[in-house]
Amino acid sequence: MADIQFEIKETIGVLSESPKGWKKELNLISWNEKEPKYDIREWSPDHTKMGKGVTLSKEELEKLRDVLGGLSF
């Protein structure tokens, strides 16, 4: 399997942290030197390991914001 290259362009926020130090973060990431996209996933404390996540375009993130804004908790 080919290596995946990534560069975290901007850390937008931490959503949670596990007892082992892994953090679920919303970041702006360039994957394989392509245009950066918004990304939600868990990261090890040193950002060398990652869990499965979801990558969103700006338009998808805006739609998610709108959907979440319509929820009542």
Predicted model as a PDB file, atoms N, CA, C, CB and O in Angstrom, pLDDT in the B-factor column:
MODEL        1                                                                  
ATOM      1  N   MET A   1       0.843  -1.178   0.000  1.00 58.00           N  
ATOM      2  CA  MET A   1       0.000   0.000   0.000  1.00 58.00           C  
ATOM      3  C   MET A   1       0.884   1.235   0.000  1.00 58.00           C  
ATOM      4  CB  MET A   1      -0.957   0.001   1.214  1.00 58.00           C  
ATOM      5  O   MET A   1       1.876   1.285   0.728  1.00 58.00           O  
ATOM      6  N   ALA A   2       0.545   2.216  -0.794  1.00 71.00           N  
ATOM      7  CA  ALA A   2       1.340   3.441  -0.917  1.00 71.00           C  
ATOM      8  C   ALA A   2       1.209   4.291   0.339  1.00 71.00           C  
ATOM      9  CB  ALA A   2       0.904   4.250  -2.153  1.00 71.00           C  
ATOM     10  O   ALA A   2       0.180   4.283   1.015  1.00 71.00           O  
ATOM     11  N   ASP A   3       2.273   5.022   0.632  1.00 86.00           N  
ATOM     12  CA  ASP A   3       2.240   5.935   1.764  1.00 86.00           C  
ATOM     13  C   ASP A   3       1.306   7.092   1.467  1.00 86.00           C  
ATOM     14  CB  ASP A   3       3.648   6.450   2.092  1.00 86.00           C  
ATOM     15  O   ASP A   3       1.256   7.603   0.348  1.00 86.00           O  
ATOM     16  N   ILE A   4       0.569   7.493   2.487  1.00 88.00           N  
ATOM     17  CA  ILE A   4      -0.310   8.647   2.375  1.00 88.00           C  
ATOM     18  C   ILE A   4       0.436   9.843   2.942  1.00 88.00           C  
ATOM     19  CB  ILE A   4      -1.673   8.415   3.119  1.00 88.00           C  
ATOM     20  O   ILE A   4       0.911   9.813   4.077  1.00 88.00           O  
ATOM     21  N   GLN A   5       0.534  10.894   2.140  1.00 94.00           N  
ATOM     22  CA  GLN A   5       1.182  12.116   2.594  1.00 94.00           C  
ATOM     23  C   GLN A   5       0.109  13.088   3.061  1.00 94.00           C  
ATOM     24  CB  GLN A   5       2.053  12.745   1.469  1.00 94.00           C  
ATOM     25  O   GLN A   5      -0.949  13.214   2.446  1.00 94.00           O  
ATOM     26  N   PHE A   6       0.404  13.770   4.160  1.00 96.00           N  
ATOM     27  CA  PHE A   6      -0.551  14.760   4.642  1.00 96.00           C  
ATOM     28  C   PHE A   6       0.195  15.907   5.293  1.00 96.00           C  
ATOM     29  CB  PHE A   6      -1.550  14.131   5.632  1.00 96.00           C  
ATOM     30  O   PHE A   6       1.301  15.750   5.808  1.00 96.00           O  
ATOM     31  N   GLU A   7      -0.440  17.057   5.255  1.00 97.00           N  
ATOM     32  CA  GLU A   7       0.083  18.234   5.943  1.00 97.00           C  
ATOM     33  C   GLU A   7      -1.096  18.945   6.590  1.00 97.00           C  
ATOM     34  CB  GLU A   7       0.859  19.189   4.959  1.00 97.00           C  
ATOM     35  O   GLU A   7      -2.031  19.366   5.909  1.00 97.00           O  
ATOM     36  N   ILE A   8      -1.043  19.073   7.910  1.00 97.00           N  
ATOM     37  CA  ILE A   8      -2.087  19.800   8.622  1.00 97.00           C  
ATOM     38  C   ILE A   8      -1.820  21.281   8.411  1.00 97.00           C  
ATOM     39  CB  ILE A   8      -2.120  19.430  10.155  1.00 97.00           C  
ATOM     40  O   ILE A   8      -0.842  21.829   8.919  1.00 97.00           O  
ATOM     41  N   LYS A   9      -2.699  21.918   7.659  1.00 98.00           N  
ATOM     42  CA  LYS A   9      -2.554  23.339   7.344  1.00 98.00           C  
ATOM     43  C   LYS A   9      -3.056  24.213   8.485  1.00 98.00           C  
ATOM     44  CB  LYS A   9      -3.305  23.678   6.059  1.00 98.00           C  
ATOM     45  O   LYS A   9      -2.505  25.279   8.757  1.00 98.00           O  
ATOM     46  N   GLU A  10      -4.121  23.741   9.154  1.00 97.00           N  
ATOM     47  CA  GLU A  10      -4.705  24.528  10.243  1.00 97.00           C  
ATOM     48  C   GLU A  10      -5.452  23.589  11.182  1.00 97.00           C  
ATOM     49  CB  GLU A  10      -5.658  25.636   9.691  1.00 97.00           C  
ATOM     50  O   GLU A  10      -6.241  22.754  10.740  1.00 97.00           O  
ATOM     51  N   THR A  11      -5.198  23.732  12.482  1.00 96.00           N  
ATOM     52  CA  THR A  11      -5.983  23.028  13.485  1.00 96.00           C  
ATOM     53  C   THR A  11      -7.113  23.959  13.894  1.00 96.00           C  
ATOM     54  CB  THR A  11      -5.107  22.596  14.724  1.00 96.00           C  
ATOM     55  O   THR A  11      -6.878  25.033  14.448  1.00 96.00           O  
ATOM     56  N   ILE A  12      -8.338  23.538  13.615  1.00 97.00           N  
ATOM     57  CA  ILE A  12      -9.497  24.391  13.876  1.00 97.00           C  
ATOM     58  C   ILE A  12     -10.027  24.174  15.285  1.00 97.00           C  
ATOM     59  CB  ILE A  12     -10.602  24.121  12.854  1.00 97.00           C  
ATOM     60  O   ILE A  12     -10.420  25.129  15.955  1.00 97.00           O  
ATOM     61  N   GLY A  13     -10.039  22.921  15.740  1.00 98.00           N  
ATOM     62  CA  GLY A  13     -10.507  22.671  17.096  1.00 98.00           C  
ATOM     63  C   GLY A  13     -10.394  21.225  17.501  1.00 98.00           C  
ATOM     64  O   GLY A  13     -10.359  20.325  16.662  1.00 98.00           O  
ATOM     65  N   VAL A  14     -10.336  21.010  18.817  1.00 98.00           N  
ATOM     66  CA  VAL A  14     -10.321  19.670  19.400  1.00 98.00           C  
ATOM     67  C   VAL A  14     -11.730  19.385  19.901  1.00 98.00           C  
ATOM     68  CB  VAL A  14      -9.256  19.547  20.563  1.00 98.00           C  
ATOM     69  O   VAL A  14     -12.291  20.167  20.668  1.00 98.00           O  
ATOM     70  N   LEU A  15     -12.304  18.257  19.465  1.00 97.00           N  
ATOM     71  CA  LEU A  15     -13.667  17.896  19.844  1.00 97.00           C  
ATOM     72  C   LEU A  15     -13.703  17.043  21.108  1.00 97.00           C  
ATOM     73  CB  LEU A  15     -14.345  17.158  18.707  1.00 97.00           C  
ATOM     74  O   LEU A  15     -14.645  17.144  21.893  1.00 97.00           O  
ATOM     75  N   SER A  16     -12.689  16.206  21.313  1.00 98.00           N  
ATOM     76  CA  SER A  16     -12.612  15.368  22.510  1.00 98.00           C  
ATOM     77  C   SER A  16     -11.201  14.821  22.648  1.00 98.00           C  
ATOM     78  CB  SER A  16     -13.645  14.211  22.451  1.00 98.00           C  
ATOM     79  O   SER A  16     -10.392  14.897  21.723  1.00 98.00           O  
ATOM     80  N   GLU A  17     -10.924  14.263  23.832  1.00 98.00           N  
ATOM     81  CA  GLU A  17      -9.624  13.646  24.089  1.00 98.00           C  
ATOM     82  C   GLU A  17      -9.829  12.380  24.906  1.00 98.00           C  
ATOM     83  CB  GLU A  17      -8.670  14.628  24.826  1.00 98.00           C  
ATOM     84  O   GLU A  17     -10.567  12.382  25.891  1.00 98.00           O  
ATOM     85  N   SER A  18      -9.172  11.295  24.493  1.00 97.00           N  
ATOM     86  CA  SER A  18      -9.278  10.014  25.188  1.00 97.00           C  
ATOM     87  C   SER A  18      -8.297   9.981  26.358  1.00 97.00           C  
ATOM     88  CB  SER A  18      -9.009   8.835  24.215  1.00 97.00           C  
ATOM     89  O   SER A  18      -7.377  10.797  26.418  1.00 97.00           O  
ATOM     90  N   PRO A  19      -8.485   9.047  27.282  1.00 97.00           N  
ATOM     91  CA  PRO A  19      -7.535   8.914  28.396  1.00 97.00           C  
ATOM     92  C   PRO A  19      -6.093   8.629  27.939  1.00 97.00           C  
ATOM     93  CB  PRO A  19      -7.997   7.804  29.323  1.00 97.00           C  
ATOM     94  O   PRO A  19      -5.143   8.925  28.663  1.00 97.00           O  
ATOM     95  N   LYS A  20      -5.936   8.055  26.741  1.00 96.00           N  
ATOM     96  CA  LYS A  20      -4.590   7.759  26.225  1.00 96.00           C  
ATOM     97  C   LYS A  20      -3.980   8.938  25.472  1.00 96.00           C  
ATOM     98  CB  LYS A  20      -4.640   6.546  25.308  1.00 96.00           C  
ATOM     99  O   LYS A  20      -2.874   8.825  24.944  1.00 96.00           O  
ATOM    100  N   GLY A  21      -4.685  10.064  25.415  1.00 97.00           N  
ATOM    101  CA  GLY A  21      -4.135  11.260  24.788  1.00 97.00           C  
ATOM    102  C   GLY A  21      -4.508  11.478  23.338  1.00 97.00           C  
ATOM    103  O   GLY A  21      -4.166  12.509  22.761  1.00 97.00           O  
ATOM    104  N   TRP A  22      -5.210  10.517  22.733  1.00 98.00           N  
ATOM    105  CA  TRP A  22      -5.657  10.707  21.355  1.00 98.00           C  
ATOM    106  C   TRP A  22      -6.736  11.772  21.345  1.00 98.00           C  
ATOM    107  CB  TRP A  22      -6.181   9.374  20.736  1.00 98.00           C  
ATOM    108  O   TRP A  22      -7.589  11.810  22.232  1.00 98.00           O  
ATOM    109  N   LYS A  23      -6.699  12.646  20.331  1.00 98.00           N  
ATOM    110  CA  LYS A  23      -7.664  13.742  20.238  1.00 98.00           C  
ATOM    111  C   LYS A  23      -8.450  13.644  18.937  1.00 98.00           C  
ATOM    112  CB  LYS A  23      -6.950  15.107  20.331  1.00 98.00           C  
ATOM    113  O   LYS A  23      -7.895  13.393  17.868  1.00 98.00           O  
ATOM    114  N   LYS A  24      -9.758  13.848  19.061  1.00 98.00           N  
ATOM    115  CA  LYS A  24     -10.611  13.961  17.873  1.00 98.00           C  
ATOM    116  C   LYS A  24     -10.603  15.431  17.502  1.00 98.00           C  
ATOM    117  CB  LYS A  24     -12.093  13.420  18.130  1.00 98.00           C  
ATOM    118  O   LYS A  24     -11.018  16.284  18.285  1.00 98.00           O  
ATOM    119  N   GLU A  25     -10.120  15.722  16.285  1.00 98.00           N  
ATOM    120  CA  GLU A  25      -9.888  17.098  15.869  1.00 98.00           C  
ATOM    121  C   GLU A  25     -10.578  17.424  14.549  1.00 98.00           C  
ATOM    122  CB  GLU A  25      -8.403  17.359  15.748  1.00 98.00           C  
ATOM    123  O   GLU A  25     -10.807  16.555  13.708  1.00 98.00           O  
ATOM    124  N   LEU A  26     -10.897  18.696  14.401  1.00 98.00           N  
ATOM    125  CA  LEU A  26     -11.302  19.243  13.109  1.00 98.00           C  
ATOM    126  C   LEU A  26     -10.107  20.041  12.599  1.00 98.00           C  
ATOM    127  CB  LEU A  26     -12.616  20.142  13.220  1.00 98.00           C  
ATOM    128  O   LEU A  26      -9.696  21.028  13.209  1.00 98.00           O  
ATOM    129  N   ASN A  27      -9.560  19.597  11.474  1.00 98.00           N  
ATOM    130  CA  ASN A  27      -8.380  20.228  10.885  1.00 98.00           C  
ATOM    131  C   ASN A  27      -8.616  20.516   9.406  1.00 98.00           C  
ATOM    132  CB  ASN A  27      -7.137  19.333  11.065  1.00 98.00           C  
ATOM    133  O   ASN A  27      -9.506  19.941   8.779  1.00 98.00           O  
ATOM    134  N   LEU A  28      -7.805  21.414   8.866  1.00 98.00           N  
ATOM    135  CA  LEU A  28      -7.732  21.639   7.426  1.00 98.00           C  
ATOM    136  C   LEU A  28      -6.458  20.936   6.976  1.00 98.00           C  
ATOM    137  CB  LEU A  28      -7.729  23.198   7.047  1.00 98.00           C  
ATOM    138  O   LEU A  28      -5.358  21.315   7.378  1.00 98.00           O  
ATOM    139  N   ILE A  29      -6.609  19.903   6.134  1.00 98.00           N  
ATOM    140  CA  ILE A  29      -5.483  19.031   5.779  1.00 98.00           C  
ATOM    141  C   ILE A  29      -5.338  18.916   4.273  1.00 98.00           C  
ATOM    142  CB  ILE A  29      -5.664  17.640   6.393  1.00 98.00           C  
ATOM    143  O   ILE A  29      -6.321  18.782   3.544  1.00 98.00           O  
ATOM    144  N   SER A  30      -4.086  18.971   3.818  1.00 98.00           N  
ATOM    145  CA  SER A  30      -3.765  18.668   2.428  1.00 98.00           C  
ATOM    146  C   SER A  30      -3.332  17.201   2.372  1.00 98.00           C  
ATOM    147  CB  SER A  30      -2.638  19.629   1.867  1.00 98.00           C  
ATOM    148  O   SER A  30      -2.332  16.820   2.981  1.00 98.00           O  
ATOM    149  N   TRP A  31      -4.085  16.388   1.643  1.00 97.00           N  
ATOM    150  CA  TRP A  31      -3.770  14.968   1.470  1.00 97.00           C  
ATOM    151  C   TRP A  31      -3.067  14.788   0.126  1.00 97.00           C  
ATOM    152  CB  TRP A  31      -5.064  14.084   1.549  1.00 97.00           C  
ATOM    153  O   TRP A  31      -3.577  15.208  -0.913  1.00 97.00           O  
ATOM    154  N   ASN A  32      -1.892  14.159   0.157  1.00 96.00           N  
ATOM    155  CA  ASN A  32      -1.132  13.871  -1.067  1.00 96.00           C  
ATOM    156  C   ASN A  32      -0.926  15.114  -1.929  1.00 96.00           C  
ATOM    157  CB  ASN A  32      -1.844  12.799  -1.880  1.00 96.00           C  
ATOM    158  O   ASN A  32      -1.055  15.068  -3.153  1.00 96.00           O  
ATOM    159  N   GLU A  33      -0.603  16.226  -1.264  1.00 96.00           N  
ATOM    160  CA  GLU A  33      -0.273  17.499  -1.904  1.00 96.00           C  
ATOM    161  C   GLU A  33      -1.420  18.073  -2.739  1.00 96.00           C  
ATOM    162  CB  GLU A  33       0.940  17.323  -2.779  1.00 96.00           C  
ATOM    163  O   GLU A  33      -1.183  18.839  -3.673  1.00 96.00           O  
ATOM    164  N   LYS A  34      -2.654  17.710  -2.408  1.00 97.00           N  
ATOM    165  CA  LYS A  34      -3.826  18.248  -3.109  1.00 97.00           C  
ATOM    166  C   LYS A  34      -4.417  19.396  -2.305  1.00 97.00           C  
ATOM    167  CB  LYS A  34      -4.893  17.142  -3.343  1.00 97.00           C  
ATOM    168  O   LYS A  34      -3.949  19.711  -1.211  1.00 97.00           O  
ATOM    169  N   GLU A  35      -5.452  20.017  -2.861  1.00 97.00           N  
ATOM    170  CA  GLU A  35      -6.113  21.134  -2.197  1.00 97.00           C  
ATOM    171  C   GLU A  35      -6.585  20.707  -0.805  1.00 97.00           C  
ATOM    172  CB  GLU A  35      -7.304  21.645  -3.044  1.00 97.00           C  
ATOM    173  O   GLU A  35      -7.167  19.633  -0.655  1.00 97.00           O  
ATOM    174  N   PRO A  36      -6.342  21.538   0.214  1.00 98.00           N  
ATOM    175  CA  PRO A  36      -6.752  21.173   1.579  1.00 98.00           C  
ATOM    176  C   PRO A  36      -8.259  20.996   1.706  1.00 98.00           C  
ATOM    177  CB  PRO A  36      -6.284  22.230   2.564  1.00 98.00           C  
ATOM    178  O   PRO A  36      -9.042  21.691   1.059  1.00 98.00           O  
ATOM    179  N   LYS A  37      -8.644  20.046   2.559  1.00 98.00           N  
ATOM    180  CA  LYS A  37     -10.049  19.789   2.863  1.00 98.00           C  
ATOM    181  C   LYS A  37     -10.203  19.724   4.378  1.00 98.00           C  
ATOM    182  CB  LYS A  37     -10.548  18.465   2.187  1.00 98.00           C  
ATOM    183  O   LYS A  37      -9.231  19.525   5.107  1.00 98.00           O  
ATOM    184  N   TYR A  38     -11.426  19.893   4.830  1.00 98.00           N  
ATOM    185  CA  TYR A  38     -11.724  19.803   6.256  1.00 98.00           C  
ATOM    186  C   TYR A  38     -11.806  18.332   6.635  1.00 98.00           C  
ATOM    187  CB  TYR A  38     -13.051  20.549   6.611  1.00 98.00           C  
ATOM    188  O   TYR A  38     -12.313  17.512   5.871  1.00 98.00           O  
ATOM    189  N   ASP A  39     -11.304  18.007   7.815  1.00 98.00           N  
ATOM    190  CA  ASP A  39     -11.141  16.618   8.194  1.00 98.00           C  
ATOM    191  C   ASP A  39     -11.440  16.448   9.682  1.00 98.00           C  
ATOM    192  CB  ASP A  39      -9.720  16.129   7.863  1.00 98.00           C  
ATOM    193  O   ASP A  39     -10.956  17.218  10.512  1.00 98.00           O  
ATOM    194  N   ILE A  40     -12.241  15.435  10.011  1.00 98.00           N  
ATOM    195  CA  ILE A  40     -12.523  15.085  11.398  1.00 98.00           C  
ATOM    196  C   ILE A  40     -12.025  13.666  11.611  1.00 98.00           C  
ATOM    197  CB  ILE A  40     -14.056  15.217  11.735  1.00 98.00           C  
ATOM    198  O   ILE A  40     -12.482  12.737  10.944  1.00 98.00           O  
ATOM    199  N   ARG A  41     -11.079  13.492  12.550  1.00 98.00           N  
ATOM    200  CA  ARG A  41     -10.563  12.165  12.889  1.00 98.00           C  
ATOM    201  C   ARG A  41      -9.779  12.232  14.191  1.00 98.00           C  
ATOM    202  CB  ARG A  41      -9.673  11.610  11.752  1.00 98.00           C  
ATOM    203  O   ARG A  41      -9.474  13.315  14.691  1.00 98.00           O  
ATOM    204  N   GLU A  42      -9.457  11.057  14.736  1.00 98.00           N  
ATOM    205  CA  GLU A  42      -8.632  10.977  15.941  1.00 98.00           C  
ATOM    206  C   GLU A  42      -7.164  10.913  15.555  1.00 98.00           C  
ATOM    207  CB  GLU A  42      -9.020   9.751  16.797  1.00 98.00           C  
ATOM    208  O   GLU A  42      -6.784  10.286  14.566  1.00 98.00           O  
ATOM    209  N   TRP A  43      -6.346  11.584  16.370  1.00 98.00           N  
ATOM    210  CA  TRP A  43      -4.902  11.641  16.155  1.00 98.00           C  
ATOM    211  C   TRP A  43      -4.170  11.260  17.426  1.00 98.00           C  
ATOM    212  CB  TRP A  43      -4.471  13.041  15.690  1.00 98.00           C  
ATOM    213  O   TRP A  43      -4.611  11.578  18.530  1.00 98.00           O  
ATOM    214  N   SER A  44      -3.041  10.570  17.261  1.00 98.00           N  
ATOM    215  CA  SER A  44      -2.169  10.300  18.400  1.00 98.00           C  
ATOM    216  C   SER A  44      -1.580  11.631  18.875  1.00 98.00           C  
ATOM    217  CB  SER A  44      -1.033   9.276  18.020  1.00 98.00           C  
ATOM    218  O   SER A  44      -1.601  12.620  18.141  1.00 98.00           O  
ATOM    219  N   PRO A  45      -1.054  11.652  20.107  1.00 96.00           N  
ATOM    220  CA  PRO A  45      -0.532  12.916  20.631  1.00 96.00           C  
ATOM    221  C   PRO A  45       0.510  13.595  19.746  1.00 96.00           C  
ATOM    222  CB  PRO A  45       0.060  12.680  21.969  1.00 96.00           C  
ATOM    223  O   PRO A  45       0.568  14.824  19.700  1.00 96.00           O  
ATOM    224  N   ASP A  46       1.332  12.820  19.044  1.00 96.00           N  
ATOM    225  CA  ASP A  46       2.376  13.418  18.196  1.00 96.00           C  
ATOM    226  C   ASP A  46       1.964  13.518  16.716  1.00 96.00           C  
ATOM    227  CB  ASP A  46       3.658  12.599  18.309  1.00 96.00           C  
ATOM    228  O   ASP A  46       2.781  13.881  15.870  1.00 96.00           O  
ATOM    229  N   HIS A  47       0.726  13.203  16.412  1.00 95.00           N  
ATOM    230  CA  HIS A  47       0.179  13.263  15.049  1.00 95.00           C  
ATOM    231  C   HIS A  47       0.892  12.337  14.056  1.00 95.00           C  
ATOM    232  CB  HIS A  47       0.252  14.681  14.540  1.00 95.00           C  
ATOM    233  O   HIS A  47       0.890  12.604  12.854  1.00 95.00           O  
ATOM    234  N   THR A  48       1.500  11.254  14.549  1.00 94.00           N  
ATOM    235  CA  THR A  48       2.125  10.294  13.637  1.00 94.00           C  
ATOM    236  C   THR A  48       1.177   9.148  13.286  1.00 94.00           C  
ATOM    237  CB  THR A  48       3.405   9.736  14.257  1.00 94.00           C  
ATOM    238  O   THR A  48       1.400   8.440  12.304  1.00 94.00           O  
ATOM    239  N   LYS A  49       0.118   8.963  14.082  1.00 95.00           N  
ATOM    240  CA  LYS A  49      -0.877   7.923  13.818  1.00 95.00           C  
ATOM    241  C   LYS A  49      -2.247   8.571  13.817  1.00 95.00           C  
ATOM    242  CB  LYS A  49      -0.802   6.772  14.875  1.00 95.00           C  
ATOM    243  O   LYS A  49      -2.495   9.559  14.508  1.00 95.00           O  
ATOM    244  N   MET A  50      -3.138   7.979  13.012  1.00 97.00           N  
ATOM    245  CA  MET A  50      -4.482   8.525  12.906  1.00 97.00           C  
ATOM    246  C   MET A  50      -5.495   7.409  12.841  1.00 97.00           C  
ATOM    247  CB  MET A  50      -4.608   9.428  11.684  1.00 97.00           C  
ATOM    248  O   MET A  50      -5.185   6.290  12.431  1.00 97.00           O  
ATOM    249  N   GLY A  51      -6.708   7.725  13.249  1.00 97.00           N  
ATOM    250  CA  GLY A  51      -7.822   6.804  13.118  1.00 97.00           C  
ATOM    251  C   GLY A  51      -8.581   7.103  11.833  1.00 97.00           C  
ATOM    252  O   GLY A  51      -8.219   7.999  11.070  1.00 97.00           O  
ATOM    253  N   LYS A  52      -9.635   6.336  11.614  1.00 97.00           N  
ATOM    254  CA  LYS A  52     -10.486   6.594  10.457  1.00 97.00           C  
ATOM    255  C   LYS A  52     -11.212   7.913  10.681  1.00 97.00           C  
ATOM    256  CB  LYS A  52     -11.500   5.428  10.225  1.00 97.00           C  
ATOM    257  O   LYS A  52     -11.497   8.303  11.813  1.00 97.00           O  
ATOM    258  N   GLY A  53     -11.497   8.576   9.594  1.00 97.00           N  
ATOM    259  CA  GLY A  53     -12.150   9.862   9.716  1.00 97.00           C  
ATOM    260  C   GLY A  53     -13.009  10.173   8.527  1.00 97.00           C  
ATOM    261  O   GLY A  53     -13.276   9.324   7.677  1.00 97.00           O  
ATOM    262  N   VAL A  54     -13.437  11.418   8.488  1.00 98.00           N  
ATOM    263  CA  VAL A  54     -14.285  11.899   7.404  1.00 98.00           C  
ATOM    264  C   VAL A  54     -13.671  13.191   6.880  1.00 98.00           C  
ATOM    265  CB  VAL A  54     -15.767  12.121   7.881  1.00 98.00           C  
ATOM    266  O   VAL A  54     -13.264  14.055   7.656  1.00 98.00           O  
ATOM    267  N   THR A  55     -13.608  13.315   5.558  1.00 98.00           N  
ATOM    268  CA  THR A  55     -13.049  14.492   4.911  1.00 98.00           C  
ATOM    269  C   THR A  55     -14.166  15.204   4.165  1.00 98.00           C  
ATOM    270  CB  THR A  55     -11.884  14.110   3.948  1.00 98.00           C  
ATOM    271  O   THR A  55     -14.956  14.581   3.456  1.00 98.00           O  
ATOM    272  N   LEU A  56     -14.218  16.526   4.338  1.00 98.00           N  
ATOM    273  CA  LEU A  56     -15.309  17.321   3.780  1.00 98.00           C  
ATOM    274  C   LEU A  56     -14.779  18.508   2.982  1.00 98.00           C  
ATOM    275  CB  LEU A  56     -16.231  17.809   4.895  1.00 98.00           C  
ATOM    276  O   LEU A  56     -13.789  19.134   3.363  1.00 98.00           O  
ATOM    277  N   SER A  57     -15.441  18.807   1.882  1.00 98.00           N  
ATOM    278  CA  SER A  57     -15.140  20.043   1.158  1.00 98.00           C  
ATOM    279  C   SER A  57     -15.723  21.212   1.958  1.00 98.00           C  
ATOM    280  CB  SER A  57     -15.725  20.007  -0.311  1.00 98.00           C  
ATOM    281  O   SER A  57     -16.454  20.994   2.924  1.00 98.00           O  
ATOM    282  N   LYS A  58     -15.408  22.432   1.571  1.00 97.00           N  
ATOM    283  CA  LYS A  58     -15.964  23.613   2.236  1.00 97.00           C  
ATOM    284  C   LYS A  58     -17.484  23.603   2.135  1.00 97.00           C  
ATOM    285  CB  LYS A  58     -15.393  24.912   1.619  1.00 97.00           C  
ATOM    286  O   LYS A  58     -18.176  23.913   3.104  1.00 97.00           O  
ATOM    287  N   GLU A  59     -17.997  23.249   0.973  1.00 98.00           N  
ATOM    288  CA  GLU A  59     -19.442  23.212   0.765  1.00 98.00           C  
ATOM    289  C   GLU A  59     -20.112  22.166   1.654  1.00 98.00           C  
ATOM    290  CB  GLU A  59     -19.755  22.927  -0.700  1.00 98.00           C  
ATOM    291  O   GLU A  59     -21.178  22.414   2.216  1.00 98.00           O  
ATOM    292  N   GLU A  60     -19.484  21.001   1.779  1.00 98.00           N  
ATOM    293  CA  GLU A  60     -20.036  19.954   2.648  1.00 98.00           C  
ATOM    294  C   GLU A  60     -19.998  20.377   4.112  1.00 98.00           C  
ATOM    295  CB  GLU A  60     -19.264  18.640   2.463  1.00 98.00           C  
ATOM    296  O   GLU A  60     -20.933  20.095   4.861  1.00 98.00           O  
ATOM    297  N   LEU A  61     -18.929  21.049   4.525  1.00 97.00           N  
ATOM    298  CA  LEU A  61     -18.833  21.525   5.902  1.00 97.00           C  
ATOM    299  C   LEU A  61     -19.900  22.580   6.186  1.00 97.00           C  
ATOM    300  CB  LEU A  61     -17.435  22.096   6.175  1.00 97.00           C  
ATOM    301  O   LEU A  61     -20.491  22.594   7.265  1.00 97.00           O  
ATOM    302  N   GLU A  62     -20.144  23.460   5.220  1.00 97.00           N  
ATOM    303  CA  GLU A  62     -21.198  24.465   5.384  1.00 97.00           C  
ATOM    304  C   GLU A  62     -22.565  23.795   5.502  1.00 97.00           C  
ATOM    305  CB  GLU A  62     -21.191  25.456   4.202  1.00 97.00           C  
ATOM    306  O   GLU A  62     -23.383  24.208   6.323  1.00 97.00           O  
ATOM    307  N   LYS A  63     -22.820  22.771   4.695  1.00 97.00           N  
ATOM    308  CA  LYS A  63     -24.088  22.042   4.760  1.00 97.00           C  
ATOM    309  C   LYS A  63     -24.222  21.341   6.107  1.00 97.00           C  
ATOM    310  CB  LYS A  63     -24.190  21.017   3.608  1.00 97.00           C  
ATOM    311  O   LYS A  63     -25.300  21.344   6.700  1.00 97.00           O  
ATOM    312  N   LEU A  64     -23.141  20.743   6.593  1.00 96.00           N  
ATOM    313  CA  LEU A  64     -23.155  20.100   7.906  1.00 96.00           C  
ATOM    314  C   LEU A  64     -23.482  21.117   8.996  1.00 96.00           C  
ATOM    315  CB  LEU A  64     -21.798  19.427   8.194  1.00 96.00           C  
ATOM    316  O   LEU A  64     -24.271  20.832   9.897  1.00 96.00           O  
ATOM    317  N   ARG A  65     -22.884  22.293   8.917  1.00 96.00           N  
ATOM    318  CA  ARG A  65     -23.186  23.372   9.870  1.00 96.00           C  
ATOM    319  C   ARG A  65     -24.676  23.694   9.861  1.00 96.00           C  
ATOM    320  CB  ARG A  65     -22.369  24.639   9.535  1.00 96.00           C  
ATOM    321  O   ARG A  65     -25.292  23.843  10.916  1.00 96.00           O  
ATOM    322  N   ASP A  66     -25.250  23.800   8.661  1.00 96.00           N  
ATOM    323  CA  ASP A  66     -26.670  24.113   8.539  1.00 96.00           C  
ATOM    324  C   ASP A  66     -27.538  22.998   9.130  1.00 96.00           C  
ATOM    325  CB  ASP A  66     -27.036  24.343   7.068  1.00 96.00           C  
ATOM    326  O   ASP A  66     -28.519  23.272   9.821  1.00 96.00           O  
ATOM    327  N   VAL A  67     -27.175  21.746   8.857  1.00 96.00           N  
ATOM    328  CA  VAL A  67     -27.932  20.613   9.382  1.00 96.00           C  
ATOM    329  C   VAL A  67     -27.851  20.586  10.904  1.00 96.00           C  
ATOM    330  CB  VAL A  67     -27.409  19.289   8.791  1.00 96.00           C  
ATOM    331  O   VAL A  67     -28.864  20.403  11.579  1.00 96.00           O  
ATOM    332  N   LEU A  68     -26.653  20.768  11.442  1.00 95.00           N  
ATOM    333  CA  LEU A  68     -26.480  20.760  12.903  1.00 95.00           C  
ATOM    334  C   LEU A  68     -27.219  21.925  13.550  1.00 95.00           C  
ATOM    335  CB  LEU A  68     -24.986  20.820  13.270  1.00 95.00           C  
ATOM    336  O   LEU A  68     -27.761  21.789  14.647  1.00 95.00           O  
ATOM    337  N   GLY A  69     -27.242  23.070  12.870  1.00 94.00           N  
ATOM    338  CA  GLY A  69     -27.944  24.234  13.401  1.00 94.00           C  
ATOM    339  C   GLY A  69     -29.434  24.007  13.534  1.00 94.00           C  
ATOM    340  O   GLY A  69     -30.086  24.674  14.337  1.00 94.00           O  
ATOM    341  N   GLY A  70     -29.990  23.084  12.770  1.00 94.00           N  
ATOM    342  CA  GLY A  70     -31.402  22.785  12.820  1.00 94.00           C  
ATOM    343  C   GLY A  70     -31.789  21.755  13.878  1.00 94.00           C  
ATOM    344  O   GLY A  70     -32.974  21.495  14.089  1.00 94.00           O  
ATOM    345  N   LEU A  71     -30.792  21.166  14.545  1.00 93.00           N  
ATOM    346  CA  LEU A  71     -31.071  20.171  15.581  1.00 93.00           C  
ATOM    347  C   LEU A  71     -31.434  20.844  16.887  1.00 93.00           C  
ATOM    348  CB  LEU A  71     -29.871  19.249  15.783  1.00 93.00           C  
ATOM    349  O   LEU A  71     -30.965  21.940  17.193  1.00 93.00           O  
ATOM    350  N   SER A  72     -32.272  20.173  17.647  1.00 90.00           N  
ATOM    351  CA  SER A  72     -32.547  20.661  19.008  1.00 90.00           C  
ATOM    352  C   SER A  72     -32.073  19.575  19.982  1.00 90.00           C  
ATOM    353  CB  SER A  72     -34.099  20.994  19.215  1.00 90.00           C  
ATOM    354  O   SER A  72     -32.399  18.397  19.833  1.00 90.00           O  
ATOM    355  N   PHE A  73     -31.317  19.993  20.955  1.00 83.00           N  
ATOM    356  CA  PHE A  73     -30.735  19.039  21.919  1.00 83.00           C  
ATOM    357  C   PHE A  73     -31.438  19.135  23.247  1.00 83.00           C  
ATOM    358  CB  PHE A  73     -29.232  19.291  22.107  1.00 83.00           C  
ATOM    359  O   PHE A  73     -31.092  18.414  24.182  1.00 83.00           O  
TER     360      PHE A  73                                                      
ENDMDL                                                                          
END                                                                             
